[in-house]
Amino acid sequence: MVDPKAQHCPNIAYRPITPSDLQVLEKIHADLFPIRYESEFFLNVVNGRDIVSWGAVDRSRPGSQSDELIGFVTARIIPANESEIADTLRHDPSRIDQTLVYILTLGVVEPYRNLGIATSLIREVTKYASRIPTCQAVYLHVIAYNDPAITFYKKMLFKCIRRLSNFYYIQGQHYDAYLFVYYINGRRSSCSPLELVTAMTTCMRSLFKFLAAKIWKNEDKKIPKWSKCKESSCFLSKQKKRVVTTEGAGCQCV
């Protein structure tokens, strides 16, 4: 496998995953993910059975290792009207040909992380999806405790549209998941309930601030700004101080 930290100037190349990658692909999945995948999944990946995939290799490694996987992404095309994000899409229900690309797995072995490999692999997927005229979006799930993945997909401009309770069941325990979507080919999502509430809250805050400012201005006109204090001949302000409160910066899926 990979010799950790051995390469200082890797020469990363990307290629389709092939049957010769089967053993390495299985091992990397076992090393990286808490979920165990069936053998049929890996056979479908390496043989391209309803799954598209891209692999990353380091051409600077010696001998046959120069073609050994150090990263991968797998994905599947599914009908839009059968997906769990169908309610977020602005599409014609009668168009049964509309599709989505669902990312199944994405991984990079530890010594090659933070080199932009995962970014390049995701871009391969989005470019592929963009070339499909009927494709509306790329989407995926992230387990709720995987903060690096959540940060990564946000940087890649994926949109977190909901949190799914008890989505994963791993080693006898349930875990929530976040659902991320990247819209393509000019598609946009319809407003989710959370987005509607956020928009209404923002409007109400703006209206409240506007009305408060007008009332404050009117009060300023009615009350003399300064009066003389008889006891000490000092000047006291009759204008009350404003109480400044912090406001929420919006809703984030973190």
TALINPE-V899271 format. One record per residue. SS is DSSP state (2 for helix, 1 for strand, 0 for the rest). Layout:
# TALINPE-V899271
SS, SS
This chain:
# TALINPE-V899271
0, 0, 0, 0, 0, 0, 0, 0, 0, 0, 0, 1, 1, 1, 1, 0, 0, 0, 2, 2, 2, 2, 2, 2, 2, 2, 2, 2, 2, 2, 2, 2, 0, 0, 0, 0, 0, 0, 2, 2, 2, 2, 2, 2, 2, 2, 2, 0, 0, 0, 0, 1, 1, 1, 1, 1, 1, 1, 0, 0, 0, 0, 2, 2, 2, 2, 2, 0, 1, 1, 1, 1, 1, 1, 1, 1, 1, 1, 1, 2, 2, 2, 0, 0, 0, 2, 2, 2, 1, 0, 0, 0, 0, 0, 0, 0, 0, 0, 1, 1, 1, 1, 1, 1, 1, 1, 1, 1, 0, 2, 2, 2, 0, 0, 0, 0, 2, 2, 2, 2, 2, 2, 2, 2, 2, 2, 2, 2, 2, 2, 0, 0, 0, 0, 1, 1, 1, 1, 1, 1, 1, 1, 1, 0, 0, 0, 2, 2, 2, 2, 2, 2, 2, 2, 2, 0, 0, 0, 1, 1, 1, 1, 1, 1, 1, 1, 1, 1, 1, 1, 0, 0, 1, 1, 1, 1, 1, 1, 1, 1, 1, 1, 1, 0, 0, 0, 0, 0, 1, 0, 0, 0, 2, 2, 2, 2, 2, 2, 2, 2, 2, 2, 2, 2, 2, 2, 2, 2, 2, 2, 2, 2, 2, 2, 2, 2, 2, 2, 2, 2, 2, 2, 0, 0, 0, 1, 1, 1, 0, 0, 0, 0, 0, 0, 1, 1, 1, 0, 0, 0, 0, 0, 0, 0, 0, 0, 0, 0, 0, 0, 0, 0, 0, 0
